[in-house]
Amino acid sequence: MGQTTRKFAIGARIKRLVIPGFANVNFPLFISQNTFQFSTMVKALVTTVIVIALTLISQLGGLAWIIAMPFRRRVIAFILAYITLSVAAVWIAPKFGRVPLSCFDSGSLAMQSKMYCALNRNYVVPELKEALIDVSTAMSDKYTGTKTLVLDANFPFLKGFPLLPHLSHDDGEKVDLAFYYRDENAYLPSQTKSPIGYFAFEDGPTVCPKQTLTLRWDMAWLQGGWPDYQIDETRMKTVLQLLVADHRIGKVLVEPHLVEQLGTQNAKIRFQGCRAARHDDHIHIQL
């Protein structure tokens, strides 16, 4: 038998290799089919994770990704689909009871970051929007040039849809406001300690024990990186007084040590509890 013949015979034997329990299955084909199935499962899992993640952070992002999947240039298609859905929501959401807070208004009320608008987290019910405008206008009238900055509000659709990591922003009736800050010289309009308005905590005593499973993050490792701003106590006290005096506002959440520091004790101003996020970096208000 020549060398070529021997190679052919060996190749034929490998090709016809019989695996116990898999009779008459071509070995290389068997491997190829399982690899394909595994790859399909991984792709499906990755797609599911992406859709869930985009939905949780923006509500409409998951749908935009699904729309973009058939396209070859998927990222570009996703961006276009997401922009289209987000713009459409501005007109559609009011039919379902929620209105957007303006992302481009240069008046006394403004979103702290365009990020909240880009992620569709700037929607509230009309009554809350009116209350915010009234409070911000009163602040500007009393202290000329004062900007009231909005942080997380709600998504445009579906009552009960969570706005993570918040526990209650799910019905259009809740919103967070940034603190008013000053440096050693004066009030700082449109300025916050952190780039997103959250997580720059004010030190103070607490009754909450250290816990592992909690949203009450201290983020001590991050606090030294913020600018040396102080809360503007005059404006903070005034806005809390305005909020509790408004009959439309049912509850205000602020950390107890700040309430005591500002002297703004009121039945409407409450402690959020030890398992919820700290509220000495922002003001939570709800109808």
Buried (B, 14 or more C-beta within 10 A) or exposed (E): EEEEEEEEEEEEEEEEEEEEEEEEEEBEEEEEEEEEEEEEEEEEEEEEEBBEEBBBBBBBBBBBBBBBEEEEEEEEBBEBBBEEBBEEBBEEBBEEBBBBBBBEEEEBBBBBBEBBBBBBBBBBBEBBBBBBBBBBBBBBEEBEEBBBBBBBBBBBBEEEBBBEEBBBBBBBBBBBBBBBBBEEEEBBBEBBBBEBBBBBBBEEEBEBEEEEEBBBEEBEEEBEEBEEBEBBBBBBBBBBBBBBEBEBBEBBBBBBBBBEBBEBEEEBBBBBEBEBBBBBBBBBBBB
